[in-house]
Amino acid sequence: MDIETRYNLALDYLYSFVDYSLKHSSELAKADFNLDRMFRLMDSLGNPQAKYPIIHVAGTKGKGSVSALCASALTAAGYKTGLYTSPHLEDYTERIRIDGQPISHEQMVELVEEIKPRVAAIEKLTTFEITTALAFMAFEKYGVNAAVFEVGLGGRLDATNVVMPKISVITSLSYDHMAVLGNTLALIAGEKAGIIKDSVPVVSSPQKEEALEVLLRIANLRNCNFTLVGRDINFVRNQSSIDGQTLELKSAAWGRVELTVPLLGKHQVENAATAYTALKTSGIPITDEQIKIGFQQVDWRGRFEVARLEPTVIFDSAHNQDSFEKLRETLDEHFPGRLVYLIFGASEDKNIPGMFAEMKSKIRKVIVTRADHPRALSVEHIQGLAAQAGLESEAAVPVKDALRLALDLSANDGSIVLSAGSMFVTAEVMREWKSITSLTPPESAKGA
């Protein structure tokens, strides 16, 4: 049997378990989240998560970017670095990376075969729990000596929360997944703060006061040193262009440092400041020069990624009101006065009126589509919400038809083609773009 067939069978095996990312919000709210199964599974595997230092990252927005920045810096510092994130854009193995590269299909098959007997002994394990265990295993098996783990959902009961990290990081908190995490910032912060461990240092991005109070209280209860970016370490953006941006950080502990990142948007300056602070606080030896090199080289797709400048095509992962506000600000900065054809789909639990309200001034037309995902809302429902927002819309399913329609419309008037609203839609748009252009994004746009 060839490796691709075996790889697809391994994926079939993983998806044969409960996958809450595919469940409706009503089912998600009733989900049996607890860490008992995960601790039992890790014990049976010899606790590989305890074999290397870990940076653990939770948050609503920015956690993926912060994780990618930390991992890139650690690789630049000479560590064999593991990075675990979710979801993937094109290939499942993107979730488990070593030194920036996804593990191979052959490695994934080997890991799945190795874990099967352990999984068989524990009832009710989920797809995400097993995948998280595979990442822990992979990093031990392939000699990783530093790793970054991004929380999947929440924090307190997330499968990644079996680690004893060197540093716990909490990025910007806002409203998302409220059916599971709660409908106030305080409740959401309480779930995210579940990753805080006794006496393990905590680094937080700037937070709204309601969320910050909760984080400070829990960090104090657990005797943790708490570093707040924007208070304990100051940062300012110096320059910004379509190729990236520079920022300056100042602190009593580390003095002054200037960094460059290819990621665009003011929020990415905050993420870079958070990642720098996490690295310096982690106790993992690393120099400012190594961090500079790593940040410059970070590759993080689908975050205001300018795939083509003229006519402009942008892929973005914004999928709540807060991130749509940041997306609009970044559009205003780099493409002032330009309107967009917004390729848009969303999951059922998203605040679509809020997203449309933030972006309304930039939208020429919404191209409504639906990802191949069970939680994706119908185009008819989204078109109704677009009409309520006073936006013109047109339906195009499947996603590849939405991209082609947007490109045709853009060719006539030069408006930007922008995919946002759902990581699943943007992932499908990126795959289709790749197939119709047969070109990779320009170097200046990679990870932007």
Steps between C-alpha positions, in 0.01 A plus 500: 500500500649840401561768763221734384243223533632418846495870592137536396412190702675660800287813454188283472597344832543841669169626363321187616505646852287787624623821338346794683629744237238347269216510752220755519523754781209338688692171511825679585338662803409155635838346423669286762823698530731378774870425526475156663510316168793707381704444816436124476607497136818695571586271792465199272740663252762578764410871526696628199373853573735509800813435291562851360431862604165636379353844439120472542284760321128571550284794389217604272702675231870499427585168666599340169719795398665515844562124487650521150725791599625319811570182304681683221723677753582175679595340168723798421662450842603148399232301680327215321159656546153348505190706421146372555210707365147454370316491270706429187459683170589242238641183655433341840872468574529881510376469859824326604812682379868460575727794415219653295429192289198272541588144591493267200204283406717198574580628849131564564414143398770361732374709793137400444593130490698545821216668689216270392534239778521775765189669363310170494541472878334837576136577427361823351824650373448770238674580174663808651618314809663229290657754264639693796651179635651431158671840514644428845623163370644642178703763679654242732557242228667740257727672749329833563663694786256794519132518407210742471143379551200708396181430695217372284191630683484685830784381720386345826366179343695508174694185411828696495454587869680189622832683467713660769639783288790736549265792434122545461401759242156658459443712191222750431161390639169580331162336435511162321372145561262644760279189509794318660709771668232736632342827386707749699867590473545401865369148435708465183809624686434244774504217245815629328672551837453130563842448340668692786697257719638545851815717498531493118554854361215655301525745210188680378429721202319827577148417622173675571463568873226239553724225365820629660349495850429127466846418364671696777287337770572146381871568447518638854314199644752271331805700607599588144717784382272697263641711214254723315605616156432871467559556873814310598647510151417792273486473123450737210477443126767689308442416134251308293472405133348220298825307558475508880548724800751589769437554869701622795470349846622646827506345845691531825598133479632482142560857389418602142469276195373553144328215316368446147208274409348419159152476655278800427262699722542686828376193688803307372728753670322413826541130420871547432544685830317218678710230332825683584395537864400133519835386362700724734294393802498128420843420637589331169838652405462730198657830393340813356692443176358148467149632564552770234601242241215266591236772487620618158475144367158406641266335250136514611252463216152647471556804724449804277696306240537707185507227237509747211538877494331589171214426478522450874414164656513459881443194720407561863390293799276762670189327634352718777407866545823598671717349228287660227566838662874431481464378141325823399769710668772312312315546169464873570873525569638309204221543244329831587187578304483155340181292518490121524311208361471303823492122456314410816374194681461443872417242763166507677633637831658816355382859543449570131314833544795619710749397233299670225465818708877524541570445129200672338688812390748287302263253329394540138324163499491191721560179306323255730620142496506190716800292600482123495442493874196383703488816715503736201190719472285489187561769239132598525534579870816706449345686205208592726740646756687686225171654383420607858842668511428687178759305303468368146573129476520219249509126573766275351542136608735315515782720625700468178211665314499785753868568436457496125200734522691742724801494264275572199335793678837632616637488145227746398549768766823426689337436836685278747412131523495414871418168666402518869235388747598135527836324509335214313383726216837674481678163492286391205557835326877459547492150352302619199726802454800269497340279237406786265825695529753215545714762671615542859438831679779758457768489768388835636150367557575163660348480843370856474 
